[in-house]
Amino acid sequence: MKQLRSSGGMWLTLGEEVLLIDPGPGTLVKCVSSRPKLNPMRLKGIVLTHRHLDHVSDVNIMIEAMTEGGHKKRGVLFAPADALDDDPVVLRYLQDFVERIEVLREGGQYSIGDVLMETPLRHVHSVETYGLRFRMASGKSLSLVTDTRYFSQLEEVYRTDVVVLNVVLYKSLEGCVIDHLSVEDAERILEKVRPKVGVLTHFGMTMLRMRPREVAEKMGKRLSIPVVAARDGMTLDIDKYG
């Protein structure tokens, strides 16, 4: 809410396929202010991992932008059922603007051109939530471990070249169960998965106070693998890994 870090989501370019993941507050503004600019009309799809506002607040305006106000039926919307049904976060009239809607489910597989997107596991979170796993024709792979409480299956299903983890907490809070990962949780996952690179993002206040870049560097030294902390506008070239 303080916007100490921007919350526009992730722009993913995989060959010819361009996807936007979790367009939270400020996404459209971030797209047009980026250098170079990010053109929403290039998008092949928009993915919502879950319906919480910090992940979906700009989804409606981004559908408008992707489809040029609905004049060009374009793109695929990927979302859990509870983001679309009784209390939809995607406005019903906008649901007709996209080429199709794919409802995410546990164990789901979805094709975007020559990219395979999978939702291997439902996460432990207060709403229906799915992490993402991408496999490219080149053989490279990438995972997004979105919001969730830690559980051991996370280590089994996200074995990819690049692993991006939403790390809200610096430490788990004593006597308080919060459905988000801590630094300790993230390190446990990366230690088992051993990706080519780990990326920490989606920081809460306790993480920001501890300086995420320093947290990531220390974690990388302990694990002997590259670990980086995301920053606003950061570009990660996954071709460098793998």
N, C-alpha and C positions, 0 to 999 in steps of 0.2 A: 504493500500500500504506500510505502514511502518512496518507491521507485529508486532506491539506492542502486539497484541493478534493473536494467530493462527487462520486460516480460513479454517480448514479442514472439517467443517460440523459436523453432529451428527451421531453417531453410535447407533442404537436402537436395543436392544435385547428384544424381547417379546416372552417368552417361547422358542419355537424352531425356531422362525422366526427372522432373522437378516436383518436389513435394514440400508442403508446409505442414509442420507438426505442432500442434497445440498453440494456436494463435491467441495469446493472452493480450492484456491491455497494451495498446500502443503499436500493434503489429503493422498496420498500414502506414503509420507515420515513420516507423523504423525502415520499412521497405523503401519509401521515397527519399529518405534522408541518407540511406546507405551509399557508399562510394565503392564500386559502381552501384547504381540503383538496382533494386530487385523488382522485376516486373511481374506483378500477379497474373498477367495474362499468359505467362509462360507455364503456369502451374498445371500439372496433370492431375493433382489431387490434394486434398486437405485431410489430415488425419487428426482425430481427437482421441487421446488415450483415455480421457474421462471427462466428466461434465463440470468439474469445478471451475469457477470463474477465472482463476488465474491461468487456466489452460484454454478457455473457450470464449472469452469476452469479445474478441474481435472476429469470431468465425463468420458472423453474418455479413459484416462489411467486406471480409476477404472473399466470400462467395460472390458478392456483388462485383468486386474488382476482377476476380478470375473470369467471370462470365460477361463482363462489360455491361453490368446492370441487367443481366438476364437476356440481353440481345444475342449472345452467343452461348448456346447450350454447351457447356464445357466442363471437363474435369469430373473426378469421382470424389465423393465424400465418404470417408471411413469413420465410423463412430459406434460406440456401444449403444445398445437399444435404449437405455434410460436417458440418453442425450437427445432422443428423437421422439419418444412416445408421449406420455400423458403431460409432462411438464417440459417440453422440448427447449433446449438451449439454441437449437437451430430453428429459426422461424419457419413455419409451415410453407408459406408462399415461396421462400427461398429454396426449399427442398426440391422444388420443380426446376430450378435453374440449372442444376448439375446434370451430367449425362446419366449418372446412376448413383445410388447409395448402397454401400456395402456395410452391413451390420457386423461389428466385430464380435467374435466369440472365442472362447478358449479352444486352442488347437486349430484356429483358423489359418487358411492360406489364401493369399490374394495376389493377383498378377497386375503389375503396372509396367506395361511394355515387357522388357526382358528382365525386370526386377521382380523377385519373389519377396513379398512381405508376409511375415507370420506373426501371429499373436499366440505364442505357445502356452501362456499361463495367465490365469486371472490373478491379479494382485490382491493383497490384503489391504484394503483401503475402504473408506466410508461410502464410496459409490462404486459402480461397476467400472473396473480399471484394468487395462491391458498394457503390458510392455510390448515392444516391437523388436522384431529381428528381420534384417534385410539380407538377402543373398543376391549377388550380382552375377551376370554371365561371366565376368572376368575371374570369378572364384572368390572375390573379396566379400567380407561379411561385416555387418555392423549391428549392434544392439542398442536399444534405449531401455534402460531400467527406470521406468517412470515411478511416480509416487507409490510407495508401498511400505508396509512394515516388513522387517527382515524375516525371511523363512528360507530354509536350506535349499528348496527347489530352485531358487534364483540362481544358484551356482551351477546347476545342471543344464539349464535351458539357454543361457546366454553366453555360450562358448563361441565367441566370434573374434575377428581380428581387432575390431574397435568396439569398446564398451563405454557407453555414456550413462552415467548414473546421476539421478536426482538426489542430491545429498543436502537435505534441509537442515539437519541437526549436527552440531559439533559433537555433542555427547547425548546419549539417551538420557531422558529425565528420570530420576529415581522415583519409583512409585507411580509413574504416569506413563500410560501406553499411548504413544502417538504413532499414527500409521505413516511414518516417514523414515528414511534411512539416516543413520548417523555416520560419522567418519569411520568408526570401528566396523560398522556393517559393511560399508563400501570396501574397506580394506580386506575384510574377510572374503567378499565376493571376488575381488580382483586377484587375491592370492590363489584361489582355487581355479579361476578361469584362465589366468595368465594370458591376457590379450596382448597384441602388439602395442597397444596404447590404451590407457584408461583416461576418461574425461569426467571430471566432477563439475556439476552445474546445479542450478535451481536452489541457491543458497538462502537459508533463513538468517535471522539476525545473529544467532550464535556463531554461525559459520563466518559471516562477514567480519565480526569482531576479531576472529582468529586469523584473518588474512588468508583467504582460500589458496592463493598462489603458494604461500609457504607451507600450508597444510599438504597440498598436492606434491610439492617437491620432496618433503620429508617422507611421505607415503611411498613415492617412487623409489627413494633410496632404500627404504626398508624392504621393498618387494623386488628391487632390481629390475623394474620395468618402467617405461615412461608413463608418468601420470601428470596430467595438466589440469589446471582450473580454468574453466570457461570464463571469458570476459565479454563485455558488450561488443558486438560486431566481429568477434573472432571467427576466422576461417580455418578449418581443419582439412588438409588435403589427405584423404584416406589412401590415395595412391602411394603415399610415402611409407605406408605400413602394409606389410604382407608380401 
